Amino acid sequence: MSTRAWKTLPALILLAGCATTGARTPGDPYEGFNRKMWKFDEGLDKAVLKPVAKGYVAVMPHPVRHGLSNMLDNVTEPFSFINGLLQGKPKRALNSLGRFVINTTVGVGGFMDVAGRNGYPKTPEDLGQTFAVWGAKKSTYLVLPFYGPTTIRDGIGTVASQWVDPYRIVIRKELSFWPAAGLTAFEFVDARANLIDSGADSLLDSSADSYAVARSAYLQHRQAQIEDRDDASGDTGDDAALNAALDDLGPDNGAAPADGAPAPAATVPSPDQPQPASEPAAPPPDGPSPK
């Protein structure tokens, strides 16, 4: 995460209080300010970050890109281990430690998620989640320039992690300014490329109010992380959160379906789900069957 963006957090909170006007959405008292920052971030994303990420997706083979993304995930495991212990969750803590040891060694520095294929799923934990377990379960939603959606609780956790996350400590001590800045830039590009892969762009672009969808998605995703409702399918959860947000807003973001609209198709159960037992066929009647 960018340390520079978080140095302005206290001032931004004060500005947000001054910028709030009109009706307030519960949990989003700074909505006026947040929507302005959302528009700013959208413009910056369309002008810079998204084109760079799309170029990265185009030129980098998917297996290599996926492996590099795995390596970035792998370096977060020690801090997940620490946060798991701080939250009183030894099982999740040991799972994170096991993932780090297995993927760093057998998985070639984390390039391959060998642990995930052998019963060690991703169980990410961060300081924001730790603060929630310690009592700060609800926090004010905030959109920051250059960074995007967060909450005050999660923002404070991100700032603090710059000084206590083992990965960040190593980066700060071992790398000079420009290599460290280049690594941070790559983290942002990788995250944006993963967002493209998830299909989140099309969901946001097709919504009437992308700000409301993103807000709902972020808050739902964070709540799921706090409650350890991990996605068993192995996805990052971003696209699932956006789908849940759209479901909450309803068809066409709250509009009633048009008359005569076709009913949604029945859900086809997956092969992994238990199938309902079929009723036994009725015995044939006595006598010759009709022709």
Secondary structure, DSSP 8 states (H G I E B T S, - for coil): --HHHHTTHHHHHHHHHHH--SS-BTTBTTHHHHHHHHHHHHHHIIIIIHHHHHHHHHHS-HHHHHHHHHHHHHTTHHHHHHHHHHTT-HHHHHHHHHHHHHHHHTTTTTTS-TTGGGT-------HHHHHHHTT-----EEEETTTEEEEHHHHHHHHHHHHH-HHHHHHHHHS-HHHHHHHHHHHHHHHHHHHHHHTHHHHHHHSS-HHHHHHHHHHHHHHHHHTT---TT---SHHHHHHHHHHHH-TTTT----TT----------TTS------------SS----
